Amino acid sequence: MLPVEWGRAGSGYEVDVEVLAFDRKWLLKEVTNLIAQGNAHVVSISSEVERSGARVRLRLRLRVADYGQLSTLLGKLSSLPGVEHAQRQ
């Protein structure tokens, strides 16, 4: 095993996350509220609607404290209604 350090307390790490979901009213609000409730920060966000207009791909850069926080957030994002996947890029 190799020892791993996440850095200084409070510094956080920026990670890229993708959420693929059915496009619906309030989706972005629910995603960002969940992130805020998880005490993570949105550094940047972009969205792209598929040609059919049925699904949207959200690309977010998040600042998280550690892997545990990221893992919890991805699980909660994946459980939102209409979300097909939420994963680290």
N, CA, C and O atoms as a GROMACS GRO file, in nm:
protein
  356
    1MET      N    1   0.083  -0.117   0.000
    1MET     CA    2   0.000   0.000   0.000
    1MET      C    3   0.088   0.125   0.000
    1MET      O    4   0.196   0.128   0.059
    2LEU      N    5   0.037   0.225  -0.068
    2LEU     CA    6   0.105   0.354  -0.072
    2LEU      C    7   0.028   0.452   0.014
    2LEU      O    8  -0.095   0.458   0.006
    3PRO      N    9   0.096   0.530   0.095
    3PRO     CA   10   0.025   0.632   0.172
    3PRO      C   11  -0.027   0.741   0.078
    3PRO      O   12   0.039   0.778  -0.019
    4VAL      N   13  -0.144   0.790   0.108
    4VAL     CA   14  -0.206   0.893   0.024
    4VAL      C   15  -0.240   1.012   0.111
    4VAL      O   16  -0.290   0.996   0.222
    5GLU      N   17  -0.212   1.130   0.061
    5GLU     CA   18  -0.249   1.253   0.130
    5GLU      C   19  -0.342   1.334   0.042
    5GLU      O   20  -0.322   1.342  -0.079
    6TRP      N   21  -0.444   1.392   0.102
    6TRP     CA   22  -0.536   1.476   0.029
    6TRP      C   23  -0.497   1.623   0.038
    6TRP      O   24  -0.565   1.708  -0.020
    7GLY      N   25  -0.390   1.655   0.108
    7GLY     CA   26  -0.346   1.794   0.114
    7GLY      C   27  -0.382   1.860   0.244
    7GLY      O   28  -0.422   1.794   0.340
    8ARG      N   29  -0.369   1.989   0.247
    8ARG     CA   30  -0.399   2.067   0.368
    8ARG      C   31  -0.548   2.067   0.396
    8ARG      O   32  -0.630   2.065   0.305
    9ALA      N   33  -0.579   2.070   0.523
    9ALA     CA   34  -0.719   2.078   0.564
    9ALA      C   35  -0.780   2.207   0.510
    9ALA      O   36  -0.720   2.314   0.521
   10GLY      N   37  -0.899   2.195   0.452
   10GLY     CA   38  -0.967   2.314   0.402
   10GLY      C   39  -0.930   2.354   0.261
   10GLY      O   40  -0.995   2.442   0.204
   11SER      N   41  -0.826   2.293   0.203
   11SER     CA   42  -0.784   2.335   0.070
   11SER      C   43  -0.876   2.280  -0.038
   11SER      O   44  -0.912   2.354  -0.130
   12GLY      N   45  -0.915   2.157  -0.031
   12GLY     CA   46  -1.006   2.097  -0.127
   12GLY      C   47  -0.938   2.059  -0.257
   12GLY      O   48  -0.824   2.097  -0.284
   13TYR      N   49  -1.011   1.984  -0.336
   13TYR     CA   50  -0.964   1.935  -0.466
   13TYR      C   51  -1.068   1.961  -0.570
   13TYR      O   52  -1.188   1.947  -0.544
   14GLU      N   53  -1.024   2.000  -0.688
   14GLU     CA   54  -1.115   2.022  -0.799
   14GLU      C   55  -1.125   1.894  -0.881
   14GLU      O   56  -1.024   1.835  -0.920
   15VAL      N   57  -1.248   1.852  -0.907
   15VAL     CA   58  -1.273   1.731  -0.986
   15VAL      C   59  -1.379   1.761  -1.091
   15VAL      O   60  -1.470   1.841  -1.068
   16ASP      N   61  -1.366   1.697  -1.206
   16ASP     CA   62  -1.463   1.711  -1.314
   16ASP      C   63  -1.564   1.598  -1.304
   16ASP      O   64  -1.528   1.481  -1.292
   17VAL      N   65  -1.691   1.635  -1.311
   17VAL     CA   66  -1.801   1.540  -1.296
   17VAL      C   67  -1.896   1.560  -1.414
   17VAL      O   68  -1.919   1.672  -1.460
   18GLU      N   69  -1.951   1.448  -1.462
   18GLU     CA   70  -2.052   1.454  -1.568
   18GLU      C   71  -2.180   1.391  -1.516
   18GLU      O   72  -2.178   1.284  -1.455
   19VAL      N   73  -2.292   1.459  -1.542
   19VAL     CA   74  -2.424   1.408  -1.508
   19VAL      C   75  -2.503   1.400  -1.638
   19VAL      O   76  -2.518   1.500  -1.708
   20LEU      N   77  -2.552   1.281  -1.670
   20LEU     CA   78  -2.637   1.261  -1.788
   20LEU      C   79  -2.777   1.231  -1.737
   20LEU      O   80  -2.797   1.138  -1.659
   21ALA      N   81  -2.874   1.312  -1.781
   21ALA     CA   82  -3.010   1.299  -1.729
   21ALA      C   83  -3.113   1.336  -1.834
   21ALA      O   84  -3.082   1.401  -1.934
   22PHE      N   85  -3.236   1.293  -1.809
   22PHE     CA   86  -3.346   1.339  -1.892
   22PHE      C   87  -3.370   1.485  -1.860
   22PHE      O   88  -3.378   1.524  -1.743
   23ASP      N   89  -3.381   1.567  -1.964
   23ASP     CA   90  -3.398   1.710  -1.946
   23ASP      C   91  -3.538   1.735  -1.891
   23ASP      O   92  -3.638   1.692  -1.948
   24ARG      N   93  -3.543   1.805  -1.779
   24ARG     CA   94  -3.671   1.834  -1.716
   24ARG      C   95  -3.660   1.962  -1.634
   24ARG      O   96  -3.551   2.007  -1.600
   25LYS      N   97  -3.775   2.018  -1.603
   25LYS     CA   98  -3.782   2.138  -1.522
   25LYS      C   99  -3.723   2.108  -1.384
   25LYS      O  100  -3.748   2.002  -1.327
   26TRP      N  101  -3.646   2.202  -1.330
   26TRP     CA  102  -3.586   2.197  -1.196
   26TRP      C  103  -3.466   2.106  -1.184
   26TRP      O  104  -3.411   2.093  -1.075
   27LEU      N  105  -3.422   2.041  -1.291
   27LEU     CA  106  -3.307   1.951  -1.282
   27LEU      C  107  -3.183   2.024  -1.232
   27LEU      O  108  -3.119   1.978  -1.136
   28LEU      N  109  -3.148   2.135  -1.294
   28LEU     CA  110  -3.027   2.207  -1.254
   28LEU      C  111  -3.037   2.254  -1.109
   28LEU      O  112  -2.939   2.249  -1.035
   29LYS      N  113  -3.154   2.300  -1.070
   29LYS     CA  114  -3.175   2.344  -0.932
   29LYS      C  115  -3.151   2.229  -0.835
   29LYS      O  116  -3.084   2.246  -0.733
   30GLU      N  117  -3.205   2.112  -0.865
   30GLU     CA  118  -3.189   1.996  -0.777
   30GLU      C  119  -3.042   1.953  -0.769
   30GLU      O  120  -2.993   1.918  -0.662
   31VAL      N  121  -2.974   1.956  -0.882
   31VAL     CA  122  -2.833   1.917  -0.884
   31VAL      C  123  -2.750   2.014  -0.799
   31VAL      O  124  -2.670   1.970  -0.716
   32THR      N  125  -2.768   2.143  -0.820
   32THR     CA  126  -2.686   2.240  -0.746
   32THR      C  127  -2.724   2.245  -0.597
   32THR      O  128  -2.637   2.266  -0.513
   33ASN      N  129  -2.851   2.227  -0.564
   33ASN     CA  130  -2.891   2.221  -0.423
   33ASN      C  131  -2.827   2.102  -0.354
   33ASN      O  132  -2.779   2.114  -0.241
   34LEU      N  133  -2.825   1.988  -0.420
   34LEU     CA  134  -2.765   1.869  -0.362
   34LEU      C  135  -2.615   1.890  -0.337
   34LEU      O  136  -2.562   1.850  -0.233
   35ILE      N  137  -2.549   1.953  -0.431
   35ILE     CA  138  -2.405   1.982  -0.416
   35ILE      C  139  -2.383   2.076  -0.298
   35ILE      O  140  -2.292   2.055  -0.218
   36ALA      N  141  -2.465   2.180  -0.288
   36ALA     CA  142  -2.451   2.275  -0.177
   36ALA      C  143  -2.479   2.208  -0.043
   36ALA      O  144  -2.408   2.232   0.055
   37GLN      N  145  -2.580   2.123  -0.037
   37GLN     CA  146  -2.612   2.052   0.086
   37GLN      C  147  -2.499   1.957   0.127
   37GLN      O  148  -2.482   1.928   0.245
   38GLY      N  149  -2.423   1.910   0.030
   38GLY     CA  150  -2.310   1.823   0.056
   38GLY      C  151  -2.183   1.900   0.092
   38GLY      O  152  -2.077   1.840   0.105
   39ASN      N  153  -2.194   2.032   0.106
   39ASN     CA  154  -2.081   2.119   0.141
   39ASN      C  155  -1.968   2.115   0.038
   39ASN      O  156  -1.851   2.131   0.072
   40ALA      N  157  -2.004   2.095  -0.087
   40ALA     CA  158  -1.908   2.106  -0.197
   40ALA      C  159  -1.936   2.237  -0.269
   40ALA      O  160  -2.038   2.301  -0.245
   41HIS      N  161  -1.847   2.275  -0.357
   41HIS     CA  162  -1.860   2.402  -0.428
   41HIS      C  163  -1.854   2.378  -0.578
   41HIS      O  164  -1.775   2.296  -0.626
   42VAL      N  165  -1.938   2.450  -0.652
   42VAL     CA  166  -1.936   2.446  -0.798
   42VAL      C  167  -1.836   2.551  -0.846
   42VAL      O  168  -1.855   2.670  -0.821
   43VAL      N  169  -1.731   2.506  -0.913
   43VAL     CA  170  -1.631   2.597  -0.969
   43VAL      C  171  -1.675   2.643  -1.107
   43VAL      O  172  -1.663   2.760  -1.142
   44SER      N  173  -1.727   2.547  -1.187
   44SER     CA  174  -1.780   2.581  -1.319
   44SER      C  175  -1.884   2.477  -1.358
   44SER      O  176  -1.888   2.366  -1.306
   45ILE      N  177  -1.969   2.517  -1.453
   45ILE     CA  178  -2.074   2.427  -1.500
   45ILE      C  179  -2.106   2.462  -1.645
   45ILE      O  180  -2.107   2.578  -1.684
   46SER      N  181  -2.132   2.357  -1.724
   46SER     CA  182  -2.181   2.377  -1.860
   46SER      C  183  -2.282   2.267  -1.889
   46SER      O  184  -2.279   2.160  -1.828
   47SER      N  185  -2.370   2.296  -1.984
   47SER     CA  186  -2.471   2.196  -2.020
   47SER      C  187  -2.484   2.189  -2.170
   47SER      O  188  -2.460   2.285  -2.243
   48GLU      N  189  -2.523   2.071  -2.214
   48GLU     CA  190  -2.543   2.047  -2.357
   48GLU      C  191  -2.663   1.954  -2.373
   48GLU      O  192  -2.664   1.843  -2.320
   49VAL      N  193  -2.763   2.002  -2.447
   49VAL     CA  194  -2.882   1.921  -2.473
   49VAL      C  195  -2.857   1.836  -2.596
   49VAL      O  196  -2.804   1.886  -2.696
   50GLU      N  197  -2.894   1.709  -2.590
   50GLU     CA  198  -2.878   1.622  -2.706
   50GLU      C  199  -2.973   1.667  -2.817
   50GLU      O  200  -3.072   1.736  -2.791
   51ARG      N  201  -2.942   1.628  -2.938
   51ARG     CA  202  -3.022   1.671  -3.055
   51ARG      C  203  -3.169   1.636  -3.040
   51ARG      O  204  -3.256   1.712  -3.082
   52SER      N  205  -3.198   1.521  -2.980
   52SER     CA  206  -3.338   1.480  -2.962
   52SER      C  207  -3.410   1.571  -2.863
   52SER      O  208  -3.533   1.578  -2.862
   53GLY      N  209  -3.332   1.640  -2.778
   53GLY     CA  210  -3.391   1.728  -2.678
   53GLY      C  211  -3.439   1.656  -2.554
   53GLY      O  212  -3.492   1.718  -2.463
   54ALA      N  213  -3.420   1.525  -2.550
   54ALA     CA  214  -3.470   1.446  -2.438
   54ALA      C  215  -3.372   1.442  -2.321
   54ALA      O  216  -3.414   1.437  -2.205
   55ARG      N  217  -3.243   1.445  -2.351
   55ARG     CA  218  -3.143   1.433  -2.244
   55ARG      C  219  -3.048   1.552  -2.245
   55ARG      O  220  -3.027   1.617  -2.347
   56VAL      N  221  -2.992   1.577  -2.128
   56VAL     CA  222  -2.896   1.686  -2.112
   56VAL      C  223  -2.772   1.630  -2.043
   56VAL      O  224  -2.780   1.544  -1.956
   57ARG      N  225  -2.657   1.681  -2.085
   57ARG     CA  226  -2.529   1.642  -2.026
   57ARG      C  227  -2.476   1.764  -1.950
   57ARG      O  228  -2.446   1.867  -2.010
   58LEU      N  229  -2.464   1.750  -1.820
   58LEU     CA  230  -2.409   1.857  -1.736
   58LEU      C  231  -2.265   1.823  -1.706
   58LEU      O  232  -2.234   1.713  -1.661
   59ARG      N  233  -2.177   1.918  -1.729
   59ARG     CA  234  -2.035   1.902  -1.695
   59ARG      C  235  -2.004   2.003  -1.585
   59ARG      O  236  -2.018   2.124  -1.604
   60LEU      N  237  -1.961   1.951  -1.472
   60LEU     CA  238  -1.935   2.036  -1.357
   60LEU      C  239  -1.792   2.017  -1.310
   60LEU      O  240  -1.738   1.907  -1.312
   61ARG      N  241  -1.732   2.125  -1.267
   61ARG     CA  242  -1.605   2.117  -1.194
   61ARG      C  243  -1.641   2.152  -1.049
   61ARG      O  244  -1.691   2.260  -1.020
   62LEU      N  245  -1.615   2.057  -0.960
   62LEU     CA  246  -1.650   2.072  -0.820
   62LEU      C  247  -1.526   2.080  -0.734
   62LEU      O  248  -1.422   2.024  -0.769
   63ARG      N  249  -1.537   2.150  -0.623
   63ARG     CA  250  -1.430   2.149  -0.523
   63ARG      C  251  -1.484   2.069  -0.404
   63ARG      O  252  -1.583   2.106  -0.342
   64VAL      N  253  -1.415   1.959  -0.375
   64VAL     CA  254  -1.454   1.871  -0.265
   64VAL      C  255  -1.339   1.858  -0.166
   64VAL      O  256  -1.223   1.886  -0.200
   65ALA      N  257  -1.371   1.816  -0.045
   65ALA     CA  258  -1.269   1.803   0.059
   65ALA      C  259  -1.185   1.677   0.040
   65ALA      O  260  -1.064   1.679   0.063
   66ASP      N  261  -1.251   1.567  -0.001
   66ASP     CA  262  -1.180   1.440  -0.012
   66ASP      C  263  -1.261   1.341  -0.096
   66ASP      O  264  -1.370   1.372  -0.145
   67TYR      N  265  -1.204   1.222  -0.112
   67TYR     CA  266  -1.269   1.119  -0.194
   67TYR      C  267  -1.403   1.076  -0.135
   67TYR      O  268  -1.498   1.050  -0.210
   68GLY      N  269  -1.412   1.070  -0.005
   68GLY     CA  270  -1.537   1.030   0.060
   68GLY      C  271  -1.650   1.125   0.027
   68GLY      O  272  -1.761   1.081  -0.003
   69GLN      N  273  -1.623   1.254   0.030
   69GLN     CA  274  -1.724   1.352  -0.004
   69GLN      C  275  -1.765   1.339  -0.151
   69GLN      O  276  -1.883   1.346  -0.183
   70LEU      N  277  -1.668   1.320  -0.238
   70LEU     CA  278  -1.698   1.302  -0.381
   70LEU      C  279  -1.783   1.178  -0.404
   70LEU      O  280  -1.882   1.183  -0.477
   71SER      N  281  -1.747   1.069  -0.342
   71SER     CA  282  -1.820   0.943  -0.358
   71SER      C  283  -1.965   0.958  -0.311
   71SER      O  284  -2.057   0.911  -0.378
   72THR      N  285  -1.984   1.023  -0.198
   72THR     CA  286  -2.120   1.046  -0.146
   72THR      C  287  -2.200   1.132  -0.243
   72THR      O  288  -2.316   1.102  -0.271
   73LEU      N  289  -2.139   1.239  -0.294
   73LEU     CA  290  -2.208   1.327  -0.388
   73LEU      C  291  -2.248   1.253  -0.515
   73LEU      O  292  -2.361   1.269  -0.563
   74LEU      N  293  -2.158   1.173  -0.569
   74LEU     CA  294  -2.190   1.100  -0.692
   74LEU      C  295  -2.306   1.003  -0.669
   74LEU      O  296  -2.391   0.988  -0.756
   75GLY      N  297  -2.308   0.939  -0.554
   75GLY     CA  298  -2.419   0.848  -0.522
   75GLY      C  299  -2.551   0.922  -0.514
   75GLY      O  300  -2.653   0.875  -0.565
   76LYS      N  301  -2.551   1.037  -0.448
   76LYS     CA  302  -2.674   1.115  -0.435
   76LYS      C  303  -2.718   1.173  -0.569
   76LYS      O  304  -2.838   1.176  -0.599
   77LEU      N  305  -2.623   1.220  -0.649
   77LEU     CA  306  -2.658   1.271  -0.782
   77LEU      C  307  -2.719   1.162  -0.868
   77LEU      O  308  -2.815   1.186  -0.941
   78SER      N  309  -2.663   1.042  -0.861
   78SER     CA  310  -2.714   0.929  -0.940
   78SER      C  311  -2.856   0.892  -0.901
   78SER      O  312  -2.931   0.837  -0.982
   79SER      N  313  -2.893   0.921  -0.778
   79SER     CA  314  -3.027   0.881  -0.732
   79SER      C  315  -3.135   0.986  -0.760
   79SER      O  316  -3.252   0.963  -0.732
   80LEU      N  317  -3.096   1.100  -0.815
   80LEU     CA  318  -3.197   1.200  -0.851
   80LEU      C  319  -3.286   1.146  -0.963
   80LEU      O  320  -3.238   1.073  -1.050
   81PRO      N  321  -3.416   1.180  -0.962
   81PRO     CA  322  -3.507   1.133  -1.066
   81PRO      C  323  -3.459   1.172  -1.206
   81PRO      O  324  -3.426   1.288  -1.231
   82GLY      N  325  -3.456   1.075  -1.296
   82GLY     CA  326  -3.420   1.100  -1.435
   82GLY      C  327  -3.272   1.098  -1.465
   82GLY      O  328  -3.233   1.109  -1.581
   83VAL      N  329  -3.186   1.085  -1.362
   83VAL     CA  330  -3.042   1.083  -1.385
   83VAL      C  331  -3.000   0.942  -1.428
   83VAL      O  332  -3.025   0.844  -1.358
   84GLU      N  333  -2.935   0.934  -1.544
   84GLU     CA  334  -2.885   0.806  -1.594
   84GLU      C  335  -2.752   0.770  -1.531
   84GLU      O  336  -2.728   0.655  -1.492
   85HIS      N  337  -2.664   0.870  -1.520
   85HIS     CA  338  -2.537   0.847  -1.450
   85HIS      C  339  -2.478   0.978  -1.402
   85HIS      O  340  -2.503   1.085  -1.459
   86ALA      N  341  -2.400   0.966  -1.298
   86ALA     CA  342  -2.319   1.078  -1.247
   86ALA      C  343  -2.184   1.016  -1.218
   86ALA      O  344  -2.173   0.926  -1.135
   87GLN      N  345  -2.080   1.064  -1.286
   87GLN     CA  346  -1.949   1.003  -1.272
   87GLN      C  347  -1.838   1.105  -1.285
   87GLN      O  348  -1.855   1.212  -1.343
   88ARG      N  349  -1.723   1.068  -1.228
   88ARG     CA  350  -1.606   1.152  -1.240
   88ARG      C  351  -1.549   1.137  -1.381
   88ARG      O  352  -1.553   1.029  -1.439
   89GLN      N  353  -1.498   1.246  -1.435
   89GLN     CA  354  -1.440   1.244  -1.570
   89GLN      C  355  -1.291   1.236  -1.563
   89GLN      O  356  -1.224   1.234  -1.667
   0.00000   0.00000   0.00000
